[in-house]
Amino acid sequence: MRHLLWYWRALRQELERARQVLVLLDFDGTLAPIVEHPGDARVLPECAAALHKLSSCRSCTLGFLSGRPLTELRELVRLPGCFYAGNWGMEWEGPGFGPLRVKLSPAVGDQLCAAREMFGREMKNFPGVLVEDKGYSVAVHYRMVSRSLMPQLEECLAALLPKLAPGLCVRAAKMAIEICPAGAPDKGSAARAIIRHVGRTKGVAPLTLVFGDDDCDEPGFEAAAAFGWPVLVGGPKVNSHATCYVEGPHEVAAFLSRIADCLHDSEVMRAAPSVFQPVERAAYS
């Protein structure tokens, strides 16, 4: 896996030819630096500026894929006219429609409540653990737990996970686990749905770029592989569906700005009249 800069010339050529471009981005670790408490995360200012540049490109559509709840994700990004997929794609909205949400059966809803209560009760023994009820999923964050308690915490989690109801599944994240309904949408299904929607409304399959930093972004990378560029944020990794990487949110901002500049230049060139106008052949008698 090589750095995105190594591929920039090829990507720029694709951007210049593309009639439509779709850029899908994770939030935590991609647009916002990872912080100890999830409530403290904010979009990096350089990323915010680059996103605003991209949003002004007529040929570009933006989307955000996150494990955060939809309303929280929308509030953190605050950019109109974009796609937002929260809770790993279990709730999402886009220009002119939504929000769309999966329908949980009463049984699965009860199972999620039971999981939240079980983990909330057992995690009280580990200062720093945050059990977050996200409506369609339950997250257990342990980034703030002291290193001395980590072996005990891992043992406790290993004992609790087999007790989850069969209607639930676990998704690993950075210093967290996510408890979701089994078979629920993920970032891959959300990415494919957005790609299809943009293709239908714009009349052409979009050149798609997906930026993400975590194992939970791998389904999104896989979905985008056939349409463009899956980009891993944070450094190279083996066994990833991403084809290239950038180092962190600061480099995400730099490349988003480059992409915006390239698309703006291409749009200006397409709109400008040709320098060489046809000249009528003179008539000689």
N, C-alpha and C positions, 0 to 999 in steps of 0.2 A: 504493500500500500504506500502510495507516494502523496506528498503534499499537494494540495489543490493548485498551488502556484506553478508546479511542474506542468500541469495540464491547462494553464490559463489560456494559452494561444488557441488550443483546440476548443475550449469552452467559449471563448470570445467569438470564434467563427460560427459556432452553433447559435449563439445569442444573436449575432448579426443576421442570420438567415431565418430565425424563428419568427413566425407570425404571432404566436402566443407563448408566453413564458409563465409558469406557475412555480412559485417559491413557497415551500412549506417548511415551517420552523418549529422546533421544540422550544419550550420556554426556559426551564431551569437548566443551567449549565450551558445553554446555547445563546439565548438573548440576555439572560441574567446570570451573573456569577452565582455559584453554589454558596449558600449561607447556612449557618447552623439551624436557624428557625425558619421554616418555609414562609411565615408571614412577613419576614424581613426582605424577601427577594424583590428586586426592582430591575426593570430593563436598563441595561447599560446605556448611558446617554449617547455614546457613539452608535449603538445599535438603533436607538430610537430615531436618530437623525438619518441613518441610512434607510430605515424602513419608510420614513416619510418621503425620501427621494424616490424609492421604488414605487410607492403608492401613487405617485404622480405620473408614472409611465403608463401610457394607454395600452401597451401590449403586455403588461405584467399583472398577474393576480397573486395576491398574498394569502397565505393560510397559516394557522397556528394549531399545532397538535400537542396536547398536553394531558398529563394525568390529573391536572387540577380541574375542579368543577368549572363548568362553562361560564357562569356568571363571574367567577373570580378571575379566570383567564381573560375575559373581555375587559374587565376593569383594570387589569395590570397592563394590557397592551394599549387599549384606548385608540384603536385605529379603525375608522369606519370603512365599509365597503369590502371587508375581508371575510374569509372563512375562519370559523373558530370551532375546533373539535375538542371538547373537554371530556374528562373521565375516560381517557384512552379511546374516544370515539363513541362512547355510549350516549353522548348528547352533543349536537353540533348545529350550526346555523351558517348561513351564507347570504350573499346579496340577494334580497328579494324573497327569502323564505326562512322558515324555522322560527324558533328552535325546534329541532327534532330530537326526541328522546326515546330510548328503548323502553319497552314496557316490561317491568319486572313482575313476575307472578307473585302472589301473596306469600307463597312458600319460600321463594328465594329472598324476598324482602325480610321475612322472619329470620332466615338463616344469616343474612347480613347483620341484623340487629343482634343476634346471639353471638356472632363473631366479634362485633364491636364490644359487647359486654364482657366476653371472655378475655379478650386482650386488654381491655381497660382495667379489668380486675387484676390480672396476672402481672401487668407491666408496672403496677404501682410500686413494686419492689426494685425498680430500676429508674432512679432519678434521671431525668433528661429524655425519657421516651415520650413521644407524642402520639397518641392514638387519634386519628382524624376521621371523622364521619363525613364522607363526601356524597352521601345520598345514594349513589349507585355503586359505591365501593368504600372500602375501609383501608386507610393507610396507617402503617405503623412506622414512624420515623425514629431512628435511634442515633442520629449523627451527634447528638449532644451528650450521649452516655460516655462516662469516663472509660478509658482503656482498661482499667483494672476490672471493670464489671463486664466487659465484652464477652469473655469466655462463658460466664454464667448466663448472660443474655442469650447467646447463641444456643446453649443447651436448652433454655426455656422455650425458645422459638421452635427448636427441633421437636420438642415434646408437644407443643400446642398445635402445630400445623396438621398433624394427622387427625386431630379432633375436629377439623372443619367439616361441615356438612358436604356431601358429595355434589351438591349444586353449586359449590364455590370452587374457585381456583386461586392460585397465588402467582403473582408476577413480581419478579425481583427487580428492584431499582437500586440506585446508589444510596447506601445506608438507609434503606427502607424496604418494606415489603408491601405489596398492594393486594388486597383480598377482593376479588371480583366475581361476578356470576360466571359460572363455567360456560364457555362458548360465546362470551360477550364480545362485541367488536373491540378491535385493537387499533393501533395507529396505522397498520397496514390496510385494514378495511376502510378506515376513515380517509386515508390518502387515495385509495382507489375510487371511492365515491366522489371525492372532490375532482380528481382527474377526469372521471366520466362526465361530471356536471359541467366542468369548464369546456370539455370537448364538445358537448352538445350545444352549449350556449354560444360558443365562439366559432363553431363549425370546423375546428381543427384540433387534433391532439396536441396539448401543450408540451413544450420542452419543460421538464419538471426537475427542480432541484429540491432535495430534502436535506435539512441540517438537523442533526440530533447528537446527543452525547452519551446515550445510555443503552443498555441491552433492550429496554422497552421500545427503543426507536428502530430496532432491527426489522420488524415487520414493515415499517414505513420505508426503510431503505430498500427492502426487497420489492415492494410495490413500485418504487420509482425506478428501479434498475433498468426496466425495459423502455422507459420514457426519458431518461436523462441522467442526472448526476446525484447519487446519494453521497452525502458528505458527513463524515464522522467528526465530531468536535471534541478536542482534547488530546489528540495524538493517535498514532497508528495502533491498530489492534488486529490480531489474527482472527480468522473465522468470522469476519464481518461481511455483511452484504454491501457495505459502503465501498466505493471504489477509490476514494481519496480522503484526506483529512485536513483539518486546520487545527491550530493549537488551542483556541479558546474563544470566548465571546468577543475579545478585541479583534481577533482575526476574522470572525464572522462579520463584524461591522465593516471591516476593511473590504472584504469581498462583496458584501451587499452593496456597498457604495460603488465599487468597480462595475458590478452588474448594472446598477442604475445608470451610471454614466454611459456604458455601452448601449443600453436600450434607448436612452435619450438621443444619442448620436444617430442610431439606426432610424429612429422615428423621424428625426429632422431630415435625414437623407432621403427617406421615402417620400416625405411631404414636399421637398424642394423640387422645383421644375428643373428639368435637365439643362445643363449649361449649353449643350449642343442642340440648337433648334434646327429643324429641317429647313433647308433653303430651296426655294423653287428654282428650277433650272431656267436660266435666261433664254428667251426666245430670240433666235437670230434669223433674219430674213436674208 
